Amino acid sequence: MQKLLIFLLLSTLTFAKTNIIVSILPQKIFVDKIGGEKVDTIVMVEAGSSPHNYEPKPSQMKAVTKADLYLSIGVEFEKVWLDKFKNQNKNLIISDISKDINKSAMQSHHHEKDEEHETESTDPHIWVDPINVKQIAQNIFETLSSVDKNNTKYYKKNLTSYLKELDALDIKIKEILKDTPKNSTFMVFHPAWGYFAKRYELTQLPVEVEGKEPKMKALVQLMKKAKEQKVKAIFTQPEFSDKSAQIIANNLNIKVIKTSPLAKNWAENLTNLAKAIAKKER
C-alpha cells in the first residue's frame, strides 16, 4: 500500500503541468511551442477585446490564484493589473518575456502639420516581427527552465525547433515582399504594425490620433496623402472602430481589410498581411 502511494505521488509530480497565464493570444502560441505538453496556458485578454484597457473577469482572477507563472509582454493593461495579480497570489512568479528587445516609440500622425511624429509612449506590439519573437521564445525558454529544471532538455529541443520555424517565416515574408518597393506605404487605423514595417522596410500610415477617430479636416489630409502614396488598402482591427477607415476607403475606392495583431493564426496572419501589401492573392 505504501509503495502504491509513493508511486502515485511520484506520478503526480512527474506529470504535473506548469500553470501559466499570458496577456494575449499570440503569447499562448509562443509558450505552447516551447512548453508543449509540460504547460497549461490561459489567455487573459479574450478575442475581440483590447489589451489597452482590458479588465479581467472574476473567473480569470480565480485562475490567477492557481497559476505558477504570469508571462507579461508589456501591453497597457498589465501596468494596472500585474500588482493586483501578485496580491491575489503571493507565490505567482511574474516574468517579462519582452526583455532584451529594442522597443520603438508608438507611431502617431500629427495631422495639423501633416507630418509623422513619435509620441512618448512605447509601442508594445513587438510580436508582429518574427525576429523579435525569436527573442521572446528564448525568454520563455529561460523562464520555464528556471522554474522546471527537470525538463530543461525538453524545452531546449522545442526552442531549437521553433527558432527554425521563425526563420522560415521571416524568409517567406521577405519572398512575398521581394518585388514591393522599399518604404512602400500601407495604411492602418491603429498603428500596431510598426515592428513589421521596420523589419521589412515598409511604412505604415496611421489613421487614428492618439487612439481617437480623426476629425474631418485630418481625414481630408490623410486621403490626400494616401492618394499620393498610392495606398491600395486600409488595415483595420476588430478591436477598434473602422468608421474613419470606411470613409477613406469609399472616397478613394480602396479595400478595407480587417486583420488583428492578436489573431489566433499568428504566423498565417503575418503572411496574409505581407500578401495584401504586396497585392498578391491572400
C-alpha positions in Angstrom: 0.0 0.0 0.0 2.8 2.4 0.9 4.6 1.6 -2.4 1.4 2.4 -4.3 1.1 5.8 -2.5 4.7 6.6 -3.3 4.2 5.6 -6.9 1.0 7.7 -7.2 2.8 10.7 -5.6 5.8 10.4 -7.9 3.4 10.1 -10.9 1.5 13.2 -9.9 4.8 15.2 -9.6 6.1 13.8 -12.9 3.0 14.7 -14.9 2.1 17.9 -13.1 2.0 20.8 -15.6 3.2 24.4 -15.0 0.1 26.6 -14.9 0.8 29.7 -17.0 -1.2 32.9 -17.6 -0.4 35.2 -20.6 -1.8 38.5 -21.6 -2.6 38.0 -25.2 -3.3 35.1 -27.6 0.0 35.2 -29.6 1.8 34.6 -26.4 -0.1 31.4 -25.9 1.1 30.2 -29.3 4.7 31.0 -28.4 4.5 29.5 -24.9 2.9 26.3 -26.1 5.6 25.9 -28.8 8.2 25.9 -26.1 6.3 24.3 -23.2 4.5 21.7 -25.2 2.7 19.1 -23.0 4.5 20.4 -19.9 2.5 23.6 -19.6 -1.2 24.6 -19.3 -1.6 28.1 -20.7 -4.5 30.5 -20.1 -5.0 33.8 -22.1 -6.1 36.9 -20.1 -7.3 39.2 -22.9 -10.1 37.4 -24.8 -10.7 37.5 -28.5 -12.3 40.8 -29.7 -11.1 42.7 -26.6 -8.3 45.3 -26.5 -5.3 44.8 -24.2 -5.1 48.6 -23.8 -8.0 48.7 -21.3 -8.9 45.1 -20.5 -10.4 44.2 -17.1 -10.2 40.6 -16.1 -13.4 38.6 -15.2 -13.9 37.1 -11.8 -13.2 33.6 -13.3 -9.9 34.9 -14.6 -8.9 36.3 -11.2 -9.7 32.9 -9.8 -7.3 31.3 -12.3 -4.6 33.7 -11.1 -4.8 32.2 -7.7 -3.9 28.8 -9.1 -1.2 30.0 -11.6 2.5 29.3 -11.2 3.7 31.8 -13.8 2.4 35.1 -15.4 4.3 35.9 -18.5 3.9 39.6 -19.3 4.8 41.2 -22.6 4.3 45.0 -22.0 0.8 45.6 -23.1 -1.0 48.5 -21.4 -3.5 46.8 -19.1 -0.5 45.0 -17.3 0.5 48.3 -15.8 -2.7 48.3 -13.7 -3.2 44.6 -13.1 0.2 42.9 -12.5 0.4 44.2 -9.0 -3.2 43.1 -8.3 -2.4 39.6 -9.7 0.6 39.4 -7.3 -1.5 40.5 -4.4 -4.0 37.8 -5.4 -1.4 35.1 -5.5 1.8 35.8 -3.4 3.5 32.7 -4.9 2.9 33.9 -8.5 6.1 34.4 -10.5 5.9 37.2 -13.0 8.3 37.2 -15.8 8.7 39.8 -18.6 9.2 38.0 -21.9 9.7 41.2 -23.8 13.1 41.8 -22.2 16.2 42.4 -24.4 14.0 43.6 -27.3 14.7 47.1 -28.6 11.4 48.9 -28.4 10.3 51.8 -30.6 8.1 54.8 -29.8 4.5 54.4 -30.7 3.9 56.0 -34.1 1.2 58.6 -34.5 0.3 61.1 -37.1 0.2 64.8 -36.4 -2.5 65.9 -38.9 -2.4 69.6 -38.3 1.2 69.8 -39.6 0.7 66.8 -41.9 3.8 65.1 -40.6 4.5 62.0 -38.7 6.0 62.2 -35.2 6.8 59.8 -32.4 4.8 60.0 -29.2 6.4 59.4 -25.8 4.7 56.0 -25.3 6.4 52.8 -26.3 4.9 50.6 -29.0 4.1 47.3 -27.3 3.3 45.3 -30.4 6.7 43.6 -30.5 5.3 40.2 -31.6 4.4 41.3 -35.2 8.1 40.9 -36.1 9.2 37.2 -36.3 12.8 38.1 -35.4 11.5 39.7 -32.2 9.6 36.5 -31.5 12.9 34.6 -31.6 14.0 36.6 -28.5 10.5 36.2 -26.9 10.9 32.4 -27.4 14.4 32.5 -25.8 13.0 34.4 -22.8 10.1 31.8 -22.5 12.7 29.0 -22.6 14.8 30.6 -19.9 11.8 31.2 -17.6 10.4 27.7 -18.0 13.9 26.2 -17.4 14.3 28.2 -14.2 11.0 27.0 -12.7 11.1 23.5 -14.1 14.7 22.5 -14.3 13.9 18.8 -14.8 12.5 19.5 -18.2 15.2 21.9 -19.5 16.3 19.5 -22.3 12.7 19.1 -23.4 12.2 22.9 -23.6 15.6 23.4 -25.3 14.6 20.9 -28.0 11.3 22.7 -28.6 13.1 26.1 -28.7 15.6 24.9 -31.3 12.7 23.6 -33.5 10.7 26.8 -33.1 13.6 29.1 -33.9 13.9 27.3 -37.2 10.1 27.9 -37.8 10.5 31.6 -37.2 13.5 31.9 -39.5 11.4 30.1 -42.2 8.5 32.5 -41.6 10.9 35.5 -41.9 12.2 34.2 -45.2 8.7 33.5 -46.5 7.6 37.1 -45.8 10.7 38.5 -47.5 10.0 36.4 -50.5 6.4 37.7 -50.7 7.6 41.3 -50.5 10.6 40.9 -52.7 9.0 42.9 -55.6 7.5 45.5 -53.3 9.4 48.8 -53.5 11.3 49.8 -50.4 9.4 52.1 -48.0 6.0 51.3 -49.7 3.2 52.7 -47.6 0.4 50.7 -46.1 -2.5 52.4 -44.3 -3.7 51.3 -40.8 -6.2 52.6 -38.4 -4.3 51.7 -35.2 -0.5 51.7 -35.7 0.1 48.2 -34.4 2.4 47.1 -37.3 5.4 49.3 -36.7 7.8 46.5 -36.0 6.6 44.6 -39.0 7.1 47.7 -41.1 10.6 48.4 -39.8 11.7 44.8 -40.3 10.6 44.6 -43.9 11.4 48.2 -44.9 7.8 49.4 -45.2 6.0 52.5 -44.0 2.7 52.3 -42.0 0.4 55.4 -42.3 -1.8 55.5 -39.2 -5.3 57.0 -39.3 -6.0 57.4 -35.6 -4.9 60.4 -33.5 -3.8 59.1 -30.0 -6.4 56.4 -30.0 -9.2 58.5 -31.3 -11.1 58.9 -34.7 -9.6 61.8 -36.6 -11.7 64.9 -37.4 -12.9 65.6 -41.0 -10.0 68.1 -41.7 -7.5 65.4 -40.7 -9.3 62.8 -42.8 -9.1 65.0 -45.9 -5.3 65.4 -45.3 -5.0 61.6 -44.9 -6.9 60.9 -48.1 -4.6 63.3 -50.0 -1.5 61.6 -48.6 -2.9 58.1 -49.2 -3.6 59.0 -52.8 -0.2 60.5 -53.3 1.4 57.3 -51.9 -0.9 55.0 -54.0 -2.3 53.2 -51.0 -4.4 50.3 -52.1 -6.0 49.2 -48.8 -6.6 50.1 -45.2 -5.9 47.6 -42.5 -8.3 47.8 -39.5 -8.6 45.8 -36.3 -11.8 44.1 -35.0 -10.9 45.6 -31.6 -11.3 49.2 -32.9 -13.9 51.2 -34.8 -13.3 51.4 -38.5 -15.7 54.3 -39.2 -12.9 56.6 -40.5 -11.3 53.9 -42.5 -14.6 53.2 -44.3 -14.9 56.9 -45.2 -11.4 56.9 -46.6 -11.9 53.6 -48.5 -15.2 54.8 -50.0 -13.7 58.1 -51.2 -10.5 56.5 -52.6 -12.2 53.3 -53.9 -9.8 51.1 -52.0 -10.3 48.0 -49.8 -10.8 47.8 -46.0 -9.0 44.7 -44.7 -9.7 43.5 -41.2 -6.7 42.0 -39.6 -5.6 41.9 -35.9 -2.1 41.6 -34.4 -4.0 39.5 -31.7 -5.1 36.9 -34.3 -5.2 33.2 -33.3 -3.4 32.2 -36.6 -0.4 34.3 -35.8 2.1 33.2 -38.5 -0.6 32.9 -41.2 -1.8 36.4 -40.3 1.6 37.9 -40.9 2.0 36.2 -44.3 -1.5 37.4 -45.2 -0.6 40.9 -44.3 2.5 40.7 -46.4 0.5 39.3 -49.4 -2.1 42.2 -49.1 0.7 44.8 -49.0 2.4 43.1 -52.0 -1.0 43.0 -53.7 -0.8 39.2 -54.1 -3.7 36.8 -53.6 -4.3 36.1 -49.9 
